[in-house]
Amino acid sequence: MQKSVREIYLVFKGAKDAHVPVLLNVEVKQTATMTEIVCGGMEIANRNRFEKELLEAKKIAEEALNENAELIKAKNALVAHQKILESQYRKVNSLKEQQQEVFKLIAHDLQERKSIFSSNYILTKGKALPQAVVEQLHRIISFNSNMSDMLLTLLHFKELDNMELNYTEISLSEVINDAIVDSQLQNAERLVITYPEKDLSFFADNRLLMRLFKELLKNSHKERNPDAPILKIDISAIETVKNSFLELSDQYHYDKFIKITYTDNSTGFRTKFSEIIEKCVQFNKINIGLAYCKQIVEKHSGIITADSTKCKGVRYTIILPMKQPSH
Amino acid sequence: MTQDIVSRNNVIIKGKGDKTIVFAHGFGCDQNMWRFVTPAFEDDYKIVLFDYVGCGKSDISAYNVERYSNLEGYAQDVLDVCKALEIEDAIFVGHSVSAMIGALAAIEQPHIFSSMIFIGPSARYINDVDYLGGFSQEDLEGLLDVMDSNYIGWANFLAPVVMKNDDRPELTKELEESFCSTDPVITRKFAEVTFFSDNREDISNLQLPCLVLQCSDDAIAPDEVGIYVHQQIKGSTYQKMEATGHCPHMSHPQETIELIQEFLNQQPH
């Protein structure tokens, strides 16, 4: 074979004249005394099948490798994103902590300043002061009192971020009544508040719900229409079934909700929940009441909307799940 | 958005009045069923006709099983149409299940409608303690089973029961064809949602002037059901019709028109 033949094709003839084609691989080994030829082979049909299987396995392996490369690429991108998110999360946390510290400082500082000015001060030391100065002092005291309320709400507003809600079964009528009493409006003159005819019970954080109604009552009171002899507030509620995906379109899951409608005959100016600073002629009044209301409702996985007619009043629609959301 | 909804719900606007009447069809039907009634209002009102998604010539690709697993999903169709057309203070005319669908829409957005007209309404089809809806649970489960196994047979059986008026077979045939022309899977689901609905709590929250038109010899919504709906809606008006069957707007359009006009003439608009 002159050491150049690598394959030998043979056809074996069987006892019953059956022909078996075989391909032999040839290996030539040269020793000092002789040349040894070693042949290894298999039936052609098997060989073809194994070759085909090998090629297919090779193809699958190549595809898997490609896929793996893409996965590795995606994983690396995810890791990179995670790092960015981690860094942003740290920044947000840091800002949040700083913000809370600033809130505490402001609250403490302004509460201290506020205590300097009080009605007692004017009563005891201000007797000799001219009337104009006393009037100015009263205005400052009034401003301070508003500021104090606002700071308290501001602190509550910030507290909500990390607050775990304490869900209990609450009665809507009771929570409204508590809010009225707490706002000292139960004996207020020229004010008529109508309760829901049918009392509904649902699960929510009682303390926060009371604050929600306090803020709405406070807002109605502040914005009362000077042309209306009586401030009328009407609160009604119904149980309803709604899609619990309140924001996502094309996602549906129906659940029971309570729909509370709060209407008043105030000036109807303030309906923006995002508005915190209210522009005034003299100075910027800070009023976070509605933003706080929105946060309370959203914390309960609900929604609050408002629509108003100038000089006719505002209507707030509050939709809250009847039960504690499972998430 | 507006065009999407108009084409999704196959909205058709007719008439030349300022005030709008929205006509909402019942189960297994489409807006075409109102054709005997609407011409009487076209001179004085703007007429809005539409098909619920999955019915008539609506865009069937917009059908979402989860959304329409509850009458609230169909009520959202009504609200979507009204929003797209900027409709406010309209009159709602709803046949059969559309009465409850309209009630749900009006409770959700009370400013959209100024008055409601319910033709053959039912707050619940299944009998309950101290409530007669007209059907037992087994009756309706059986009906759904027939829908599953023999859809054509189901339509053949239900259409004459709903329509009555044997002397006018063309109406029964039309209803039967309407049942059969809609997507069987969607119609089967709509049937389940309709016949197993319970809106007894909801209707007491409806605070709009409302006319309840009750047909005579109605196998789908018997007299007791119509009276119940009337009693639950404060200040509503109840009218027992001479018309028989469950589709007076098709079988007795003149009486239907007159009663609607009489009610609308009493409204302050």
Interface residues (C-beta under 8 A of the other chain):
Chain A: I238 E239 T240 V241 K242 N243 D250 Q251 Y252 H253 Y254
Chain B: N64 E66 R67 S69 N70 E72 G73 Q76 I107 E108 E201 D202 N205
